Amino acid sequence: MTTKATAPDDTFHVFDTTLRDGAQREGINLTVADKLTIARHLDDFGVGFIEGGWPGANPRDTEFFARAQQEIHFEHAQLVAFGATRRAGGKAAEDPQVQALLDSGAPVVTLVAKSHDRHVELALRTTLEENLEMVRDTVAHLREQGRRVFVDCEHFFDGYRANPEYAKSVARTAHEAGADVVILCDTNGGMLPAQVQAVVSTVLADTGARLGIHAQDDTGCAVANTLAAVDAGATHVQCTANGYGERVGNANLFPVVAALELKYGKTVLHDGALADMTRISHAIAEVVNLTPSTHQPYVGVSAFAHKAGLHASAIKVDPDLYQHIDPERVGNTMRMLVSDMAGRASIELKGKELGIDLGDDRALVQRVVERVKERELAGYTYEAADASFELLLRAEVEGRPRRYFRVESWRAIVENRPDGTHANEATVKLWAKGERIVATAEGNGPVNALDRALRVGLERIYPQLAKLELIDYKVRILEGRTGTESTTRVLITTGDGSGDWATVGVAENVIAASWQALEDAYTYGLLRAGVEPTD
């Protein structure tokens, strides 16, 4: 493990704890390979410190530190090992857990220390004075061994409320023993910004320590609490990628960093790193196998999406009228959503986004507006199906639907067999390039069988379809109808290895709705591939 810290300077720290605290989120189970991958992403992003886990506490974290020494060349971050102060009644130099921190090879160690008097007495089962000695001894020993030391004062804000003098004495002891930063932890996540700002200001004045903040999000205020601490003088922020963490999570790294860079004017990343933020956020979500939050600030796909016609009219004049920053600064893009709220400006901007020149044809744009509203009244949704909207728009611009094949008929059969199994078979009859095609296929459901039959029938004529893959399939029963007689909307997401797109179908029959979405998906796939229509 080579560490070459090239953060702007040491006056302000961005400290990431995704690999330790973030990994405590329900549903996240990281392998060592996962942790190494995330560490590389975080280093690319430019955080100053990456807390890798608790070496010695479990084999996985011990292995991570061993492999990181051999496999990762850190360009911007320093690796941090997490652990606890020595046991009560012992000596730090003889404590195996403290030794494991040294054995990890990490140049920085974060120690968790009790700062709430009741936790000291009930959880550690020791005296308040012995807890201070545990902090003093462990920090001093690690410093003597050449390690940089940060101290997490666990339950600090609750402890401060119960016994402010003792909480401050823990912070003061850590500072005087040589800790570079003392981090005030809102471990239960119950604080509000004004409370955090007041406490941080007081502790900073009374202890003289360099302070950091670690905020959980149980009140939904973790990012706000983190920034409130910065306002009060904290110069070290602890966060997790995408806000992952125990219970409802931690302060989200990305909005915190974006606020520091774009709102506070602090240089906390290397040049160009902020523009990579959206990619990094989504890449880490892929590693932990969680769908990226579409509405996450700055990096969500909906963060700069505009739906209301009034907004679109203003954005057409100046995007800054309804956007607090240029989305490209954080690697995101503005999106126009087309729905029954759309006006002419929405359609014009969406056409521009799709590369379709609508010119100054107001009648054309109005026809598209009316068509969208008519279709959405029937149950279609184009804000979630950009590909279907583009096909609709091109049909209006070109004067006819774009066709690569013409469907004569289709049929899907589900057979319930005596042994309780089901057989699904579909037949499609269609015309393509002047040839009549009949194709039959089986699948693990009627829609899958139709998809396979369509593929069997068309791949010989359009080999580009071999790349297509159905990625997602959603069915919704629309409001206003009841039970099996309801109108059904189907959304299908399809990919070709270089991107994906969504299409929509609506019908009283779920299979018919699915067929509509499939037909649009194949048509759009051929359009993306640059195939010229035959009809």
Residue pairs with C-beta under 8 A, 6 or more apart in sequence:
1 68
1 69
1 70
1 71
1 72
1 73
1 74
1 79
1 105
2 72
2 73
2 74
3 74
3 77
3 78
3 79
3 107
4 73
4 74
4 75
5 48
5 74
5 76
5 77
5 78
6 75
6 76
6 270
7 14
7 46
7 48
7 76
7 77
7 268
7 269
7 270
8 267
8 268
8 269
8 270
11 235
12 235
12 236
12 260
12 266
12 268
13 48
13 49
13 181
13 212
13 235
13 236
13 237
14 46
14 47
14 48
14 49
14 237
14 239
14 253
14 256
14 257
14 260
14 268
14 269
15 47
15 48
15 49
15 51
15 80
15 150
15 212
15 236
15 237
15 238
15 239
16 42
16 47
16 49
16 50
16 51
16 77
16 238
16 239
16 240
16 241
16 253
17 51
17 82
17 214
17 238
17 239
17 240
17 250
18 38
18 42
18 50
18 240
18 241
18 244
18 253
18 284
19 30
19 35
19 38
19 39
19 50
19 51
19 52
19 53
19 64
20 51
20 52
20 53
20 54
20 82
21 51
21 238
21 240
21 245
21 246
21 250
22 28
22 240
22 241
22 244
22 245
22 250
23 30
23 35
23 53
23 244
24 245
24 246
25 244
25 245
25 246
25 249
27 290
28 244
28 288
28 290
30 38
30 60
30 287
30 288
31 60
32 60
32 63
32 64
32 67
34 287
34 288
35 52
35 53
35 60
35 64
36 64
36 67
36 68
36 71
36 72
37 287
38 241
38 284
38 287
38 288
39 50
39 52
39 68
39 72
39 77
39 79
40 72
41 241
41 280
41 283
41 284
41 287
42 50
42 77
42 241
42 280
42 284
43 50
43 72
43 74
43 75
43 76
43 77
44 75
44 76
44 273
44 276
44 280
45 76
45 269
45 273
45 276
45 277
45 280
46 76
46 77
46 268
46 269
46 270
46 273
47 76
47 77
47 253
47 269
48 76
48 77
48 78
48 268
49 77
49 78
49 79
49 80
49 108
50 74
50 77
50 78
50 79
50 80
51 80
51 81
51 82
51 110
52 61
52 64
52 65
52 68
52 79
52 80
52 81
52 82
52 104
52 106
53 60
53 61
53 64
53 65
53 81
53 82
54 61
54 81
54 82
54 83
55 61
55 62
55 64
55 65
55 81
55 83
55 100
55 101
55 103
55 104
55 106
56 62
56 83
56 96
56 97
56 99
56 100
56 101
56 103
56 104
57 83
57 97
57 100
62 100
62 104
65 79
65 81
65 104
65 105
65 106
66 105
68 79
69 105
72 79
76 270
78 106
78 107
78 108
78 148
79 106
79 107
79 108
80 106
80 108
80 109
80 110
80 150
81 101
81 104
81 106
81 108
81 109
81 110
82 109
82 110
82 112
83 97
83 98
83 100
83 101
83 109
83 110
83 111
83 112
84 97
84 111
84 112
84 113
85 92
85 111
85 112
85 113
85 134
85 135
85 137
85 138
86 92
86 95
86 97
86 98
86 134
86 137
86 138
86 141
87 95
87 97
87 134
88 124
88 125
88 126
88 130
88 131
88 134
89 126
89 130
91 137
92 98
92 137
92 138
92 140
92 141
92 142
93 141
95 138
98 138
98 141
98 142
101 109
101 142
101 147
102 142
102 145
102 147
106 147
107 147
107 148
108 147
108 148
108 149
108 150
109 142
109 147
109 148
109 149
109 150
110 149
110 150
110 151
110 152
110 183
111 135
111 138
111 139
111 142
111 149
111 150
111 151
111 152
111 174
111 179
112 151
112 152
112 154
113 131
113 134
113 135
113 151
113 152
113 153
113 154
113 170
113 174
114 120
114 123
114 124
114 131
114 154
114 155
114 159
114 170
115 153
115 154
115 155
115 156
115 159
115 160
115 166
115 167
115 170
115 171
115 185
116 154
116 155
116 156
116 158
116 159
116 162
116 163
116 167
117 128
117 159
117 162
117 163
117 166
117 167
118 159
118 162
119 154
119 155
119 159
120 126
120 127
120 128
120 131
121 127
121 128
124 131
126 134
128 166
131 170
132 169
132 170
132 173
135 151
135 170
135 173
135 174
135 177
136 173
136 174
136 176
136 177
137 177
139 149
139 151
139 174
139 177
139 178
139 179
140 177
140 178
142 149
143 149
143 177
143 178
148 180
149 178
149 179
149 180
150 179
150 180
150 181
150 182
150 183
150 212
150 236
151 171
151 174
151 179
151 181
151 182
151 183
152 183
152 185
152 214
153 159
153 167
153 170
153 171
153 174
153 182
153 183
153 184
153 185
154 185
154 187
155 185
155 187
155 188
156 167
156 170
156 171
156 184
156 185
156 186
156 187
157 184
157 185
157 186
157 190
157 191
157 195
157 196
157 199
158 187
158 188
158 190
159 166
159 167
159 170
160 167
160 168
160 199
160 203
164 202
167 203
168 203
168 206
168 207
171 182
171 184
171 203
171 207
171 209
171 211
172 206
172 207
172 208
172 209
174 182
174 209
175 182
175 207
175 208
175 209
175 210
179 209
180 210
181 209
181 210
181 211
181 212
181 235
181 236
182 207
182 209
182 210
182 211
182 212
183 211
183 212
183 213
183 214
183 236
183 238
184 199
184 200
184 203
184 211
184 212
184 213
184 214
184 229
184 234
185 214
186 196
186 213
186 214
186 215
186 216
186 222
186 225
187 214
187 216
188 216
188 218
189 215
189 216
189 217
189 218
189 219
189 222
189 247
189 248
190 218
190 219
191 215
191 219
191 221
191 225
192 219
192 221
192 225
193 221
193 224
193 225
193 227
193 228
194 228
196 213
196 215
196 225
196 228
196 229
196 232
197 228
197 229
197 231
197 232
198 232
200 211
200 213
200 228
200 229
200 232
200 233
200 234
201 232
201 233
203 209
203 211
204 211
204 232
204 233
204 234
210 235
210 236
211 229
211 233
211 234
211 235
211 236
212 229
212 234
212 235
212 236
212 237
212 238
213 225
213 226
213 229
213 230
213 234
213 236
213 237
213 238
213 251
214 238
214 250
214 251
215 221
215 222
215 223
215 225
215 226
215 229
215 238
215 250
215 251
216 222
216 245
216 246
216 247
216 248
216 249
216 250
216 251
217 223
217 243
217 245
217 247
217 248
217 249
217 250
217 251
217 252
218 247
218 248
220 248
222 243
222 249
222 250
222 251
222 252
223 251
223 252
223 255
223 256
223 259
225 251
226 237
226 239
226 251
226 256
227 256
227 259
229 237
230 237
230 260
230 264
237 251
237 256
237 260
238 250
238 251
239 250
239 251
239 252
239 253
239 256
239 257
240 249
240 250
240 251
240 252
240 253
241 252
241 253
241 254
241 280
241 281
241 284
242 252
242 253
242 254
242 281
242 284
242 285
242 290
242 292
242 293
242 296
243 249
243 250
243 251
243 252
243 253
243 296
244 250
244 288
244 290
252 296
252 297
254 277
254 280
254 281
254 296
254 297
254 298
254 299
254 330
255 296
255 297
255 298
257 268
257 269
257 274
257 277
258 274
258 277
258 297
258 298
258 325
258 330
260 266
260 268
261 267
261 268
261 269
261 274
262 274
262 325
262 329
274 329
274 330
274 331
275 328
275 329
275 330
275 331
276 331
277 298
277 299
277 330
277 331
278 298
278 299
278 330
278 331
278 332
279 331
281 292
281 296
281 299
282 292
282 299
285 291
285 292
292 299
292 300
292 301
293 300
294 300
294 301
294 302
295 302
295 303
296 303
297 303
298 325
298 330
298 332
299 330
299 331
299 332
301 332
301 335
302 335
303 327
303 332
304 323
304 327
304 332
304 333
304 334
304 335
305 334
305 335
305 336
305 337
306 312
306 315
306 322
306 334
306 335
306 336
306 337
306 346
307 337
307 339
307 341
307 342
307 346
307 383
308 341
309 341
309 342
309 343
309 345
309 346
310 343
311 322
312 336
312 342
312 343
312 345
312 346
312 349
313 343
313 345
314 321
314 322
315 321
315 322
315 323
315 334
315 336
315 345
315 349
316 345
316 348
316 349
319 326
319 334
320 326
323 334
327 333
327 334
334 353
335 353
336 346
336 349
336 350
336 353
337 346
337 382
337 383
338 346
338 347
338 350
338 372
338 382
338 383
338 389
339 372
339 376
339 381
339 382
339 383
340 372
340 373
340 376
340 377
342 369
342 372
342 373
343 369
344 362
344 365
344 366
344 369
346 369
347 358
347 365
347 368
347 369
347 372
347 393
348 358
348 365
350 389
350 393
351 357
351 358
351 393
352 358
354 386
354 390
354 393
356 390
356 393
356 394
356 397
358 364
358 365
358 397
364 396
364 397
367 396
368 392
368 393
368 396
371 392
371 396
372 382
372 389
372 392
375 382
375 392
376 382
378 506
379 478
379 487
379 489
379 506
380 388
380 489
380 504
380 506
381 489
381 491
381 504
382 388
382 389
382 392
382 504
384 491
384 502
384 504
385 491
385 502
385 503
385 504
385 517
385 520
386 501
386 502
387 494
387 501
387 502
387 503
387 520
387 521
387 524
388 502
388 503
388 504
388 517
388 520
388 524
390 524
390 527
391 401
391 402
391 520
391 523
391 524
391 527
394 402
394 527
395 401
395 402
402 523
402 527
402 533
403 523
403 533
403 534
403 535
404 432
404 462
404 522
404 523
404 526
404 531
404 533
404 534
404 535
405 430
405 431
405 432
405 458
405 522
405 534
405 535
406 430
406 431
406 432
406 535
407 428
407 429
407 430
407 519
408 429
408 430
408 431
408 436
409 428
409 429
410 426
410 427
410 428
410 429
410 450
410 453
410 515
411 426
411 427
411 428
412 424
412 425
412 426
412 446
412 447
412 449
412 450
412 511
413 423
413 424
413 425
413 426
413 446
414 422
414 423
414 424
414 446
415 422
415 423
415 424
415 425
416 422
417 423
423 442
424 442
424 443
424 444
424 445
424 446
424 448
424 449
425 440
425 441
425 442
425 443
425 449
426 440
426 441
426 442
426 443
426 446
426 449
426 450
426 452
426 453
427 438
427 439
427 440
427 453
428 437
428 438
428 439
428 440
428 450
428 453
428 454
428 457
429 436
429 437
429 438
430 436
430 437
430 454
430 457
430 458
431 437
432 457
432 458
432 461
432 462
432 534
433 461
433 534
434 534
435 461
437 457
437 458
437 461
438 457
439 453
439 454
439 456
439 457
440 453
440 456
441 449
441 452
441 453
441 455
441 456
442 449
442 452
443 449
443 450
443 451
443 452
446 511
446 514
447 473
447 511
447 514
447 518
448 470
450 511
450 514
450 515
450 518
451 470
451 518
454 518
454 519
454 522
455 465
455 468
458 465
458 522
459 465
459 466
462 526
462 531
464 525
464 526
464 529
464 531
465 522
465 525
465 526
467 496
467 497
467 525
468 494
468 495
468 496
468 521
468 522
468 525
469 494
469 495
469 496
469 497
470 492
470 493
470 494
470 521
471 493
471 494
471 495
471 500
472 491
472 492
472 493
473 490
473 491
473 492
473 493
473 514
474 490
474 491
474 492
475 488
475 489
475 490
475 510
475 513
476 488
476 489
476 490
476 491
477 486
477 487
477 488
478 486
478 487
478 488
478 489
478 506
481 487
485 508
486 508
487 506
487 507
487 508
488 506
488 507
488 508
488 509
488 510
488 513
489 504
489 505
489 506
489 513
490 504
490 505
490 506
490 510
490 513
490 514
490 516
490 517
491 502
491 503
491 504
491 517
492 502
492 503
492 504
492 505
492 514
492 517
492 518
492 521
493 500
493 501
493 502
494 500
494 501
494 502
494 503
494 521
494 524
494 525
495 501
496 525
496 528
496 529
499 528
501 521
501 524
501 525
501 528
503 516
503 517
503 518
503 520
503 521
503 524
504 516
504 517
504 520
505 512
505 513
505 514
505 515
505 516
505 517
505 518
505 519
505 520
506 513
506 516
507 513
507 516
